[in-house]
Amino acid sequence: MSLLKVNDVSYSYDGIVNVLLNVSFTVEEGTVVGLVGPNGSGKSTLIRNLFDLVRLQSGSIRVGGHEHSGPEAKRQAMYLSSNDYLPEFLTAREYLTMVGKLYGAGIDHTEALALFREFSMEGRYDDLIEDYSHGMRKKTQLVSALVVRPRLTVIDETLNGIDLEALHLAEKEFRRIRAEGRSILLCTHDFAVLERLADRTLFLDLGHVVYDAPTAELVEEHGSLADMVFDYLETAER
C-alpha cells in the first residue's frame, strides 16, 4: 500500500519559474526511500508541500489515503527538519510529552530515557534544551520520532551534526521502524547511508524527478549513488 502518494505536484514562488514541476512518486509501507539532489533542486519545497507548510498549487498529496492537509494525514506523518530549532524553555521530557500529545500518543518515558542513554545523553533528559549542544538537539529530534513512531517519518538532513556512534544507532532504529511496516523518507547528502538503508532512491534536480528506482539497481548501474549524481550534474544542461 502507498503510505505517501505524490501526484503531479508543481510549485512556484513567483508564479513564473517552477521550483517543482510535475513531481510524482510514492512511498510504500515498510520502506525507506532516499531523497537526494543538489541545493536548489526543490527538496525543501517538496517537503514543505508534504506537510502543508505552503499551500499546494497543483497536483495532489495523500498520506495514508487521506488528503495531506487534513488532520488524519497530519497525525500519521512527522517532520524532522534540517535545523535544530527546539523550544529552549522546555526540558526534553516536557518536549516529548508535548509532541506525544500532538500525535495522540502516550510517551513511554522509560523508553525515551533508554534512548537518551544509548545516544550518550544520560542524565540530560530533565535539563533545559537551551543547554543542549547542536548534536544533542539533533539527537532529541530523532528520539521524538523513535518514541512516537508515526507511520511516516520525513527526515531532512537531521543526521548532520551527530557523531558516528549515534549515526550507527539511528540506522539500526530505522531498520526496526521499517520492519514494523512504518516508512521513512530520508533526505540526505550522505550517499553511503542511503546505500546501506534505502530501498529506493529519488533524485530530484531543478524540480524534476531525474531517477526513481531501487537503490541497488542505481548502484549497480552507476557504481555508487555519488557517481550517479555527479555524472548527471556534469553532463546535464542546467
Secondary structure by P-SEA (a helix, b strand, c coil): cccbbbcbbbbbcccccccccbbbbbbcccbbbbbbbccccaaaaaaaaaacccccccccccccccccccaaaaaacccccccccccccccaaaaaaaaaaaaccccaaaaaaaaaaaaccccccccccccccaaaaaaaaaaaaaaacccbbbbccccccccaaaaaaaaaaaaaaaaacbbbbccccaaaaaaacccbbbbbccccccccccaaaaaaacccaaaaaaaaaacccc
